């Protein structure tokens, strides 16, 4: 994910801003890390450069 994306994404639960914590970068791309809502404190993982903004109860469900 590009860091510029932070300007347009928000918490899917309450539409507040997200804080970014990067654990791995490569060539300006954020490969892994975590997004945290500034209001509700819910966290959303970034894995393989893709932010997972699904609500927590939908994130853990395995596809059928």
CHARMM internal coordinates of N, CA and C (Angstrom, degrees):
IC EDIT
DIST 1 N 1 CA 1.4403
DIST 1 CA 1 C 1.5173
ANGL 1 N 1 CA 1 C 108.03
DIST 1 C 2 N 1.2901
ANGL 1 CA 1 C 2 N 116.81
DIHE 1 N 1 CA 1 C 2 N 143.12
DIST 2 N 2 CA 1.4678
ANGL 1 C 2 N 2 CA 122.18
DIHE 1 CA 1 C 2 N 2 CA 175.89
DIST 2 CA 2 C 1.5192
ANGL 2 N 2 CA 2 C 109.17
DIHE 1 C 2 N 2 CA 2 C -85.32
DIST 2 C 3 N 1.3162
ANGL 2 CA 2 C 3 N 116.74
DIHE 2 N 2 CA 2 C 3 N 143.21
DIST 3 N 3 CA 1.4619
ANGL 2 C 3 N 3 CA 120.72
DIHE 2 CA 2 C 3 N 3 CA -178.96
DIST 3 CA 3 C 1.5364
ANGL 3 N 3 CA 3 C 111.57
DIHE 2 C 3 N 3 CA 3 C -64.00
DIST 3 C 4 N 1.3326
ANGL 3 CA 3 C 4 N 117.85
DIHE 3 N 3 CA 3 C 4 N -24.68
DIST 4 N 4 CA 1.4698
ANGL 3 C 4 N 4 CA 121.89
DIHE 3 CA 3 C 4 N 4 CA 177.33
DIST 4 CA 4 C 1.5272
ANGL 4 N 4 CA 4 C 111.63
DIHE 3 C 4 N 4 CA 4 C -59.88
DIST 4 C 5 N 1.3130
ANGL 4 CA 4 C 5 N 117.57
DIHE 4 N 4 CA 4 C 5 N -25.06
DIST 5 N 5 CA 1.4655
ANGL 4 C 5 N 5 CA 121.92
DIHE 4 CA 4 C 5 N 5 CA 179.90
DIST 5 CA 5 C 1.5294
ANGL 5 N 5 CA 5 C 111.32
DIHE 4 C 5 N 5 CA 5 C -60.04
DIST 5 C 6 N 1.3294
ANGL 5 CA 5 C 6 N 117.19
DIHE 5 N 5 CA 5 C 6 N -25.12
DIST 6 N 6 CA 1.4646
ANGL 5 C 6 N 6 CA 121.55
DIHE 5 CA 5 C 6 N 6 CA -179.24
DIST 6 CA 6 C 1.5295
ANGL 6 N 6 CA 6 C 112.15
DIHE 5 C 6 N 6 CA 6 C -60.40
DIST 6 C 7 N 1.3301
ANGL 6 CA 6 C 7 N 117.42
DIHE 6 N 6 CA 6 C 7 N -22.69
DIST 7 N 7 CA 1.4632
ANGL 6 C 7 N 7 CA 121.50
DIHE 6 CA 6 C 7 N 7 CA 179.77
DIST 7 CA 7 C 1.5277
ANGL 7 N 7 CA 7 C 112.37
DIHE 6 C 7 N 7 CA 7 C -71.67
DIST 7 C 8 N 1.3426
ANGL 7 CA 7 C 8 N 117.06
DIHE 7 N 7 CA 7 C 8 N -22.48
DIST 8 N 8 CA 1.4691
ANGL 7 C 8 N 8 CA 118.90
DIHE 7 CA 7 C 8 N 8 CA -174.32
DIST 8 CA 8 C 1.5252
ANGL 8 N 8 CA 8 C 115.32
DIHE 7 C 8 N 8 CA 8 C -117.22
DIST 8 C 9 N 1.3399
ANGL 8 CA 8 C 9 N 117.93
DIHE 8 N 8 CA 8 C 9 N -15.37
DIST 9 N 9 CA 1.4614
ANGL 8 C 9 N 9 CA 117.95
DIHE 8 CA 8 C 9 N 9 CA -179.83
DIST 9 CA 9 C 1.5237
ANGL 9 N 9 CA 9 C 110.49
DIHE 8 C 9 N 9 CA 9 C -92.48
DIST 9 C 10 N 1.3286
ANGL 9 CA 9 C 10 N 114.98
DIHE 9 N 9 CA 9 C 10 N 155.27
DIST 10 N 10 CA 1.4646
ANGL 9 C 10 N 10 CA 121.07
DIHE 9 CA 9 C 10 N 10 CA 178.04
DIST 10 CA 10 C 1.5252
ANGL 10 N 10 CA 10 C 108.00
DIHE 9 C 10 N 10 CA 10 C -145.93
DIST 10 C 11 N 1.3048
ANGL 10 CA 10 C 11 N 116.13
DIHE 10 N 10 CA 10 C 11 N 172.65
DIST 11 N 11 CA 1.4545
ANGL 10 C 11 N 11 CA 121.62
DIHE 10 CA 10 C 11 N 11 CA 178.60
DIST 11 CA 11 C 1.5313
ANGL 11 N 11 CA 11 C 108.96
DIHE 10 C 11 N 11 CA 11 C -62.19
DIST 11 C 12 N 1.3299
ANGL 11 CA 11 C 12 N 118.21
DIHE 11 N 11 CA 11 C 12 N 126.89
DIST 12 N 12 CA 1.4591
ANGL 11 C 12 N 12 CA 120.40
DIHE 11 CA 11 C 12 N 12 CA 179.73
DIST 12 CA 12 C 1.5309
ANGL 12 N 12 CA 12 C 113.35
DIHE 11 C 12 N 12 CA 12 C -71.26
DIST 12 C 13 N 1.3198
ANGL 12 CA 12 C 13 N 116.96
DIHE 12 N 12 CA 12 C 13 N -14.79
DIST 13 N 13 CA 1.4582
ANGL 12 C 13 N 13 CA 120.66
DIHE 12 CA 12 C 13 N 13 CA -178.25
DIST 13 CA 13 C 1.5201
ANGL 13 N 13 CA 13 C 112.55
DIHE 12 C 13 N 13 CA 13 C -86.60
DIST 13 C 14 N 1.3501
ANGL 13 CA 13 C 14 N 117.05
DIHE 13 N 13 CA 13 C 14 N -44.15
DIST 14 N 14 CA 1.4654
ANGL 13 C 14 N 14 CA 119.07
DIHE 13 CA 13 C 14 N 14 CA -175.98
DIST 14 CA 14 C 1.5319
ANGL 14 N 14 CA 14 C 114.35
DIHE 13 C 14 N 14 CA 14 C -131.69
DIST 14 C 15 N 1.3286
ANGL 14 CA 14 C 15 N 116.18
DIHE 14 N 14 CA 14 C 15 N 5.05
DIST 15 N 15 CA 1.4814
ANGL 14 C 15 N 15 CA 123.25
DIHE 14 CA 14 C 15 N 15 CA 174.78
DIST 15 CA 15 C 1.5299
ANGL 15 N 15 CA 15 C 114.68
DIHE 14 C 15 N 15 CA 15 C 66.88
DIST 15 C 16 N 1.3326
ANGL 15 CA 15 C 16 N 118.19
DIHE 15 N 15 CA 15 C 16 N 19.88
DIST 16 N 16 CA 1.4633
ANGL 15 C 16 N 16 CA 121.13
DIHE 15 CA 15 C 16 N 16 CA 176.41
DIST 16 CA 16 C 1.5231
ANGL 16 N 16 CA 16 C 110.09
DIHE 15 C 16 N 16 CA 16 C -88.52
DIST 16 C 17 N 1.3199
ANGL 16 CA 16 C 17 N 116.14
DIHE 16 N 16 CA 16 C 17 N 172.37
DIST 17 N 17 CA 1.4635
ANGL 16 C 17 N 17 CA 122.16
DIHE 16 CA 16 C 17 N 17 CA -179.40
DIST 17 CA 17 C 1.5219
ANGL 17 N 17 CA 17 C 111.35
DIHE 16 C 17 N 17 CA 17 C -66.56
DIST 17 C 18 N 1.3334
ANGL 17 CA 17 C 18 N 114.74
DIHE 17 N 17 CA 17 C 18 N 158.98
DIST 18 N 18 CA 1.4586
ANGL 17 C 18 N 18 CA 121.91
DIHE 17 CA 17 C 18 N 18 CA 177.60
DIST 18 CA 18 C 1.5223
ANGL 18 N 18 CA 18 C 109.26
DIHE 17 C 18 N 18 CA 18 C -117.44
DIST 18 C 19 N 1.3329
ANGL 18 CA 18 C 19 N 116.48
DIHE 18 N 18 CA 18 C 19 N 140.01
DIST 19 N 19 CA 1.4610
ANGL 18 C 19 N 19 CA 122.31
DIHE 18 CA 18 C 19 N 19 CA 172.25
DIST 19 CA 19 C 1.5248
ANGL 19 N 19 CA 19 C 107.61
DIHE 18 C 19 N 19 CA 19 C -94.25
DIST 19 C 20 N 1.3246
ANGL 19 CA 19 C 20 N 115.84
DIHE 19 N 19 CA 19 C 20 N 143.63
DIST 20 N 20 CA 1.4591
ANGL 19 C 20 N 20 CA 122.05
DIHE 19 CA 19 C 20 N 20 CA -177.03
DIST 20 CA 20 C 1.5198
ANGL 20 N 20 CA 20 C 110.53
DIHE 19 C 20 N 20 CA 20 C -108.04
DIST 20 C 21 N 1.3337
ANGL 20 CA 20 C 21 N 116.04
DIHE 20 N 20 CA 20 C 21 N 130.57
DIST 21 N 21 CA 1.4659
ANGL 20 C 21 N 21 CA 122.53
DIHE 20 CA 20 C 21 N 21 CA 171.72
DIST 21 CA 21 C 1.5221
ANGL 21 N 21 CA 21 C 106.95
DIHE 20 C 21 N 21 CA 21 C -122.64
DIST 21 C 22 N 1.3223
ANGL 21 CA 21 C 22 N 116.50
DIHE 21 N 21 CA 21 C 22 N 115.39
DIST 22 N 22 CA 1.4639
ANGL 21 C 22 N 22 CA 122.01
DIHE 21 CA 21 C 22 N 22 CA -176.30
DIST 22 CA 22 C 1.5193
ANGL 22 N 22 CA 22 C 109.77
DIHE 21 C 22 N 22 CA 22 C -97.00
DIST 22 C 23 N 1.3474
ANGL 22 CA 22 C 23 N 116.18
DIHE 22 N 22 CA 22 C 23 N 131.87
DIST 23 N 23 CA 1.4660
ANGL 22 C 23 N 23 CA 119.78
DIHE 22 CA 22 C 23 N 23 CA 175.15
DIST 23 CA 23 C 1.5254
ANGL 23 N 23 CA 23 C 111.67
DIHE 22 C 23 N 23 CA 23 C -109.83
DIST 23 C 24 N 1.3538
ANGL 23 CA 23 C 24 N 116.98
DIHE 23 N 23 CA 23 C 24 N -20.82
DIST 24 N 24 CA 1.4706
ANGL 23 C 24 N 24 CA 119.63
DIHE 23 CA 23 C 24 N 24 CA 178.93
DIST 24 CA 24 C 1.5239
ANGL 24 N 24 CA 24 C 110.05
DIHE 23 C 24 N 24 CA 24 C -151.37
DIST 24 C 25 N 1.3385
ANGL 24 CA 24 C 25 N 115.11
DIHE 24 N 24 CA 24 C 25 N 131.45
DIST 25 N 25 CA 1.4709
ANGL 24 C 25 N 25 CA 122.62
DIHE 24 CA 24 C 25 N 25 CA 177.31
DIST 25 CA 25 C 1.5165
ANGL 25 N 25 CA 25 C 109.59
DIHE 24 C 25 N 25 CA 25 C -126.32
DIST 25 C 26 N 1.3377
ANGL 25 CA 25 C 26 N 115.85
DIHE 25 N 25 CA 25 C 26 N 153.55
DIST 26 N 26 CA 1.4566
ANGL 25 C 26 N 26 CA 120.88
DIHE 25 CA 25 C 26 N 26 CA 173.42
DIST 26 CA 26 C 1.5176
ANGL 26 N 26 CA 26 C 108.08
DIHE 25 C 26 N 26 CA 26 C -151.65
DIST 26 C 27 N 1.3236
ANGL 26 CA 26 C 27 N 116.78
DIHE 26 N 26 CA 26 C 27 N 118.21
DIST 27 N 27 CA 1.4722
ANGL 26 C 27 N 27 CA 122.27
DIHE 26 CA 26 C 27 N 27 CA 178.87
DIST 27 CA 27 C 1.5205
ANGL 27 N 27 CA 27 C 113.07
DIHE 26 C 27 N 27 CA 27 C 53.35
DIST 27 C 28 N 1.3173
ANGL 27 CA 27 C 28 N 118.29
DIHE 27 N 27 CA 27 C 28 N 42.32
DIST 28 N 28 CA 1.4520
ANGL 27 C 28 N 28 CA 121.66
DIHE 27 CA 27 C 28 N 28 CA 178.84
DIST 28 CA 28 C 1.5175
ANGL 28 N 28 CA 28 C 114.90
DIHE 27 C 28 N 28 CA 28 C 82.45
DIST 28 C 29 N 1.3233
ANGL 28 CA 28 C 29 N 117.98
DIHE 28 N 28 CA 28 C 29 N -8.07
DIST 29 N 29 CA 1.4653
ANGL 28 C 29 N 29 CA 122.73
DIHE 28 CA 28 C 29 N 29 CA 177.10
DIST 29 CA 29 C 1.5234
ANGL 29 N 29 CA 29 C 109.36
DIHE 28 C 29 N 29 CA 29 C -90.56
DIST 29 C 30 N 1.3066
ANGL 29 CA 29 C 30 N 116.53
DIHE 29 N 29 CA 29 C 30 N 137.40
DIST 30 N 30 CA 1.4611
ANGL 29 C 30 N 30 CA 121.10
DIHE 29 CA 29 C 30 N 30 CA 173.99
DIST 30 CA 30 C 1.5241
ANGL 30 N 30 CA 30 C 106.95
DIHE 29 C 30 N 30 CA 30 C -87.26
DIST 30 C 31 N 1.3249
ANGL 30 CA 30 C 31 N 116.92
DIHE 30 N 30 CA 30 C 31 N 115.00
DIST 31 N 31 CA 1.4617
ANGL 30 C 31 N 31 CA 121.68
DIHE 30 CA 30 C 31 N 31 CA -176.93
DIST 31 CA 31 C 1.5203
ANGL 31 N 31 CA 31 C 112.50
DIHE 30 C 31 N 31 CA 31 C -90.86
DIST 31 C 32 N 1.3275
ANGL 31 CA 31 C 32 N 116.60
DIHE 31 N 31 CA 31 C 32 N -36.15
DIST 32 N 32 CA 1.4604
ANGL 31 C 32 N 32 CA 119.30
DIHE 31 CA 31 C 32 N 32 CA 178.33
DIST 32 CA 32 C 1.5208
ANGL 32 N 32 CA 32 C 109.61
DIHE 31 C 32 N 32 CA 32 C -150.44
DIST 32 C 33 N 1.3221
ANGL 32 CA 32 C 33 N 113.55
DIHE 32 N 32 CA 32 C 33 N 154.29
DIST 33 N 33 CA 1.4507
ANGL 32 C 33 N 33 CA 120.24
DIHE 32 CA 32 C 33 N 33 CA -179.04
DIST 33 CA 33 C 1.5124
ANGL 33 N 33 CA 33 C 110.03
DIHE 32 C 33 N 33 CA 33 C 162.91
DIST 33 C 34 N 1.3189
ANGL 33 CA 33 C 34 N 114.77
DIHE 33 N 33 CA 33 C 34 N -153.95
DIST 34 N 34 CA 1.4540
ANGL 33 C 34 N 34 CA 119.51
DIHE 33 CA 33 C 34 N 34 CA -175.43
DIST 34 CA 34 C 1.5303
ANGL 34 N 34 CA 34 C 109.28
DIHE 33 C 34 N 34 CA 34 C -151.31
DIST 34 C 35 N 1.3249
ANGL 34 CA 34 C 35 N 115.28
DIHE 34 N 34 CA 34 C 35 N 141.49
DIST 35 N 35 CA 1.4548
ANGL 34 C 35 N 35 CA 122.72
DIHE 34 CA 34 C 35 N 35 CA 173.60
DIST 35 CA 35 C 1.5248
ANGL 35 N 35 CA 35 C 107.14
DIHE 34 C 35 N 35 CA 35 C -108.03
DIST 35 C 36 N 1.3325
ANGL 35 CA 35 C 36 N 117.20
DIHE 35 N 35 CA 35 C 36 N 133.30
DIST 36 N 36 CA 1.4585
ANGL 35 C 36 N 36 CA 121.89
DIHE 35 CA 35 C 36 N 36 CA -179.07
DIST 36 CA 36 C 1.5149
ANGL 36 N 36 CA 36 C 109.22
DIHE 35 C 36 N 36 CA 36 C -125.90
DIST 36 C 37 N 1.3298
ANGL 36 CA 36 C 37 N 115.88
DIHE 36 N 36 CA 36 C 37 N 129.86
DIST 37 N 37 CA 1.4599
ANGL 36 C 37 N 37 CA 120.94
DIHE 36 CA 36 C 37 N 37 CA 179.03
DIST 37 CA 37 C 1.5247
ANGL 37 N 37 CA 37 C 109.89
DIHE 36 C 37 N 37 CA 37 C -69.17
DIST 37 C 38 N 1.3329
ANGL 37 CA 37 C 38 N 115.90
DIHE 37 N 37 CA 37 C 38 N 134.73
DIST 38 N 38 CA 1.4631
ANGL 37 C 38 N 38 CA 120.96
DIHE 37 CA 37 C 38 N 38 CA -179.59
DIST 38 CA 38 C 1.5261
ANGL 38 N 38 CA 38 C 112.17
DIHE 37 C 38 N 38 CA 38 C -73.25
DIST 38 C 39 N 1.3347
ANGL 38 CA 38 C 39 N 117.77
DIHE 38 N 38 CA 38 C 39 N -17.30
DIST 39 N 39 CA 1.4632
ANGL 38 C 39 N 39 CA 121.01
DIHE 38 CA 38 C 39 N 39 CA -177.46
DIST 39 CA 39 C 1.5313
ANGL 39 N 39 CA 39 C 112.20
DIHE 38 C 39 N 39 CA 39 C -102.45
DIST 39 C 40 N 1.3404
ANGL 39 CA 39 C 40 N 117.51
DIHE 39 N 39 CA 39 C 40 N -56.42
DIST 40 N 40 CA 1.4703
ANGL 39 C 40 N 40 CA 120.31
DIHE 39 CA 39 C 40 N 40 CA -174.12
DIST 40 CA 40 C 1.5351
ANGL 40 N 40 CA 40 C 113.24
DIHE 39 C 40 N 40 CA 40 C -95.03
DIST 40 C 41 N 1.3325
ANGL 40 CA 40 C 41 N 117.50
DIHE 40 N 40 CA 40 C 41 N -8.12
DIST 41 N 41 CA 1.4756
ANGL 40 C 41 N 41 CA 124.34
DIHE 40 CA 40 C 41 N 41 CA 178.65
DIST 41 CA 41 C 1.5194
ANGL 41 N 41 CA 41 C 114.33
DIHE 40 C 41 N 41 CA 41 C 66.48
DIST 41 C 42 N 1.3187
ANGL 41 CA 41 C 42 N 118.14
DIHE 41 N 41 CA 41 C 42 N 12.85
DIST 42 N 42 CA 1.4753
ANGL 41 C 42 N 42 CA 120.66
DIHE 41 CA 41 C 42 N 42 CA 175.35
DIST 42 CA 42 C 1.5233
ANGL 42 N 42 CA 42 C 108.04
DIHE 41 C 42 N 42 CA 42 C -68.15
DIST 42 C 43 N 1.3360
ANGL 42 CA 42 C 43 N 116.51
DIHE 42 N 42 CA 42 C 43 N 144.69
DIST 43 N 43 CA 1.4606
ANGL 42 C 43 N 43 CA 120.75
DIHE 42 CA 42 C 43 N 43 CA -179.71
DIST 43 CA 43 C 1.5176
ANGL 43 N 43 CA 43 C 110.63
DIHE 42 C 43 N 43 CA 43 C -111.61
DIST 43 C 44 N 1.3363
ANGL 43 CA 43 C 44 N 114.53
DIHE 43 N 43 CA 43 C 44 N 148.85
DIST 44 N 44 CA 1.4584
ANGL 43 C 44 N 44 CA 122.50
DIHE 43 CA 43 C 44 N 44 CA -179.36
DIST 44 CA 44 C 1.5284
ANGL 44 N 44 CA 44 C 107.62
DIHE 43 C 44 N 44 CA 44 C -133.54
DIST 44 C 45 N 1.3187
ANGL 44 CA 44 C 45 N 117.68
DIHE 44 N 44 CA 44 C 45 N 124.15
DIST 45 N 45 CA 1.4665
ANGL 44 C 45 N 45 CA 120.42
DIHE 44 CA 44 C 45 N 45 CA -176.26
DIST 45 CA 45 C 1.5245
ANGL 45 N 45 CA 45 C 112.93
DIHE 44 C 45 N 45 CA 45 C -76.71
DIST 45 C 46 N 1.3214
ANGL 45 CA 45 C 46 N 115.10
DIHE 45 N 45 CA 45 C 46 N 153.02
DIST 46 N 46 CA 1.4614
ANGL 45 C 46 N 46 CA 122.59
DIHE 45 CA 45 C 46 N 46 CA 168.95
DIST 46 CA 46 C 1.5163
ANGL 46 N 46 CA 46 C 105.36
DIHE 45 C 46 N 46 CA 46 C -114.73
DIST 46 C 47 N 1.3217
ANGL 46 CA 46 C 47 N 117.16
DIHE 46 N 46 CA 46 C 47 N 118.05
DIST 47 N 47 CA 1.4669
ANGL 46 C 47 N 47 CA 121.82
DIHE 46 CA 46 C 47 N 47 CA -178.47
DIST 47 CA 47 C 1.5155
ANGL 47 N 47 CA 47 C 108.93
DIHE 46 C 47 N 47 CA 47 C -130.36
DIST 47 C 48 N 1.3252
ANGL 47 CA 47 C 48 N 116.65
DIHE 47 N 47 CA 47 C 48 N 131.59
DIST 48 N 48 CA 1.4622
ANGL 47 C 48 N 48 CA 122.46
DIHE 47 CA 47 C 48 N 48 CA -178.65
DIST 48 CA 48 C 1.5265
ANGL 48 N 48 CA 48 C 111.80
DIHE 47 C 48 N 48 CA 48 C 53.66
DIST 48 C 49 N 1.3406
ANGL 48 CA 48 C 49 N 116.56
DIHE 48 N 48 CA 48 C 49 N 35.17
DIST 49 N 49 CA 1.4501
ANGL 48 C 49 N 49 CA 121.52
DIHE 48 CA 48 C 49 N 49 CA 177.20
DIST 49 CA 49 C 1.5145
ANGL 49 N 49 CA 49 C 115.34
DIHE 48 C 49 N 49 CA 49 C 80.17
DIST 49 C 50 N 1.3447
ANGL 49 CA 49 C 50 N 117.09
DIHE 49 N 49 CA 49 C 50 N 6.94
DIST 50 N 50 CA 1.4649
ANGL 49 C 50 N 50 CA 121.31
DIHE 49 CA 49 C 50 N 50 CA -176.71
DIST 50 CA 50 C 1.5294
ANGL 50 N 50 CA 50 C 109.65
DIHE 49 C 50 N 50 CA 50 C -117.47
DIST 50 C 51 N 1.3480
ANGL 50 CA 50 C 51 N 117.17
DIHE 50 N 50 CA 50 C 51 N 119.01
DIST 51 N 51 CA 1.4682
ANGL 50 C 51 N 51 CA 119.01
DIHE 50 CA 50 C 51 N 51 CA 175.84
DIST 51 CA 51 C 1.5292
ANGL 51 N 51 CA 51 C 110.34
DIHE 50 C 51 N 51 CA 51 C -75.34
DIST 51 C 52 N 1.3202
ANGL 51 CA 51 C 52 N 116.79
DIHE 51 N 51 CA 51 C 52 N 130.24
DIST 52 N 52 CA 1.4635
ANGL 51 C 52 N 52 CA 121.61
DIHE 51 CA 51 C 52 N 52 CA 178.69
DIST 52 CA 52 C 1.5267
ANGL 52 N 52 CA 52 C 107.60
DIHE 51 C 52 N 52 CA 52 C -97.39
DIST 52 C 53 N 1.3350
ANGL 52 CA 52 C 53 N 116.32
DIHE 52 N 52 CA 52 C 53 N 99.94
DIST 53 N 53 CA 1.4602
ANGL 52 C 53 N 53 CA 121.19
DIHE 52 CA 52 C 53 N 53 CA -176.37
DIST 53 CA 53 C 1.5161
ANGL 53 N 53 CA 53 C 112.61
DIHE 52 C 53 N 53 CA 53 C -100.12
DIST 53 C 54 N 1.3192
ANGL 53 CA 53 C 54 N 116.68
DIHE 53 N 53 CA 53 C 54 N 20.36
DIST 54 N 54 CA 1.4610
ANGL 53 C 54 N 54 CA 119.62
DIHE 53 CA 53 C 54 N 54 CA 174.39
DIST 54 CA 54 C 1.5273
ANGL 54 N 54 CA 54 C 109.55
DIHE 53 C 54 N 54 CA 54 C -70.52
DIST 54 C 55 N 1.3304
ANGL 54 CA 54 C 55 N 117.54
DIHE 54 N 54 CA 54 C 55 N 146.26
DIST 55 N 55 CA 1.4700
ANGL 54 C 55 N 55 CA 119.53
DIHE 54 CA 54 C 55 N 55 CA 173.59
DIST 55 CA 55 C 1.5246
ANGL 55 N 55 CA 55 C 110.12
DIHE 54 C 55 N 55 CA 55 C -58.07
DIST 55 C 56 N 1.3250
ANGL 55 CA 55 C 56 N 117.97
DIHE 55 N 55 CA 55 C 56 N 148.92
DIST 56 N 56 CA 1.4706
ANGL 55 C 56 N 56 CA 121.71
DIHE 55 CA 55 C 56 N 56 CA -175.72
DIST 56 CA 56 C 1.5109
ANGL 56 N 56 CA 56 C 114.60
DIHE 55 C 56 N 56 CA 56 C -52.81
DIST 56 C 57 N 1.3224
ANGL 56 CA 56 C 57 N 118.36
DIHE 56 N 56 CA 56 C 57 N -38.74
DIST 57 N 57 CA 1.4620
ANGL 56 C 57 N 57 CA 119.94
DIHE 56 CA 56 C 57 N 57 CA -178.16
DIST 57 CA 57 C 1.5283
ANGL 57 N 57 CA 57 C 112.11
DIHE 56 C 57 N 57 CA 57 C -70.04
DIST 57 C 58 N 1.3023
ANGL 57 CA 57 C 58 N 118.96
DIHE 57 N 57 CA 57 C 58 N -20.80
DIST 58 N 58 CA 1.4644
ANGL 57 C 58 N 58 CA 122.20
DIHE 57 CA 57 C 58 N 58 CA 178.27
DIST 58 CA 58 C 1.5210
ANGL 58 N 58 CA 58 C 111.86
DIHE 57 C 58 N 58 CA 58 C -93.21
DIST 58 C 59 N 1.3199
ANGL 58 CA 58 C 59 N 117.58
DIHE 58 N 58 CA 58 C 59 N -20.17
DIST 59 N 59 CA 1.4592
ANGL 58 C 59 N 59 CA 122.54
DIHE 58 CA 58 C 59 N 59 CA -175.74
DIST 59 CA 59 C 1.5156
ANGL 59 N 59 CA 59 C 112.94
DIHE 58 C 59 N 59 CA 59 C -67.68
DIST 59 C 60 N 1.3222
ANGL 59 CA 59 C 60 N 117.83
DIHE 59 N 59 CA 59 C 60 N -37.91
DIST 60 N 60 CA 1.4530
ANGL 59 C 60 N 60 CA 121.72
DIHE 59 CA 59 C 60 N 60 CA -173.25
DIST 60 CA 60 C 1.5144
ANGL 60 N 60 CA 60 C 114.55
DIHE 59 C 60 N 60 CA 60 C -85.35
DIST 60 C 61 N 1.3400
ANGL 60 CA 60 C 61 N 116.76
DIHE 60 N 60 CA 60 C 61 N -8.40
DIST 61 N 61 CA 1.4611
ANGL 60 C 61 N 61 CA 119.50
DIHE 60 CA 60 C 61 N 61 CA -178.27
DIST 61 CA 61 C 1.5246
ANGL 61 N 61 CA 61 C 109.66
DIHE 60 C 61 N 61 CA 61 C -73.91
DIST 61 C 62 N 1.3251
ANGL 61 CA 61 C 62 N 115.81
DIHE 61 N 61 CA 61 C 62 N 133.63
DIST 62 N 62 CA 1.4511
ANGL 61 C 62 N 62 CA 121.45
DIHE 61 CA 61 C 62 N 62 CA 176.79
DIST 62 CA 62 C 1.5186
ANGL 62 N 62 CA 62 C 108.98
DIHE 61 C 62 N 62 CA 62 C -84.12
DIST 62 C 63 N 1.3459
ANGL 62 CA 62 C 63 N 117.63
DIHE 62 N 62 CA 62 C 63 N 142.56
DIST 63 N 63 CA 1.4635
ANGL 62 C 63 N 63 CA 118.91
DIHE 62 CA 62 C 63 N 63 CA 177.68
DIST 63 CA 63 C 1.5226
ANGL 63 N 63 CA 63 C 111.41
DIHE 62 C 63 N 63 CA 63 C -62.86
DIST 63 C 64 N 1.3150
ANGL 63 CA 63 C 64 N 116.16
DIHE 63 N 63 CA 63 C 64 N 146.16
DIST 64 N 64 CA 1.4767
ANGL 63 C 64 N 64 CA 120.76
DIHE 63 CA 63 C 64 N 64 CA -177.90
DIST 64 CA 64 C 1.4987
ANGL 64 N 64 CA 64 C 111.81
DIHE 63 C 64 N 64 CA 64 C -78.19
END
COOR INIT
IC SEED 1 N 1 CA 1 C
IC BUILD
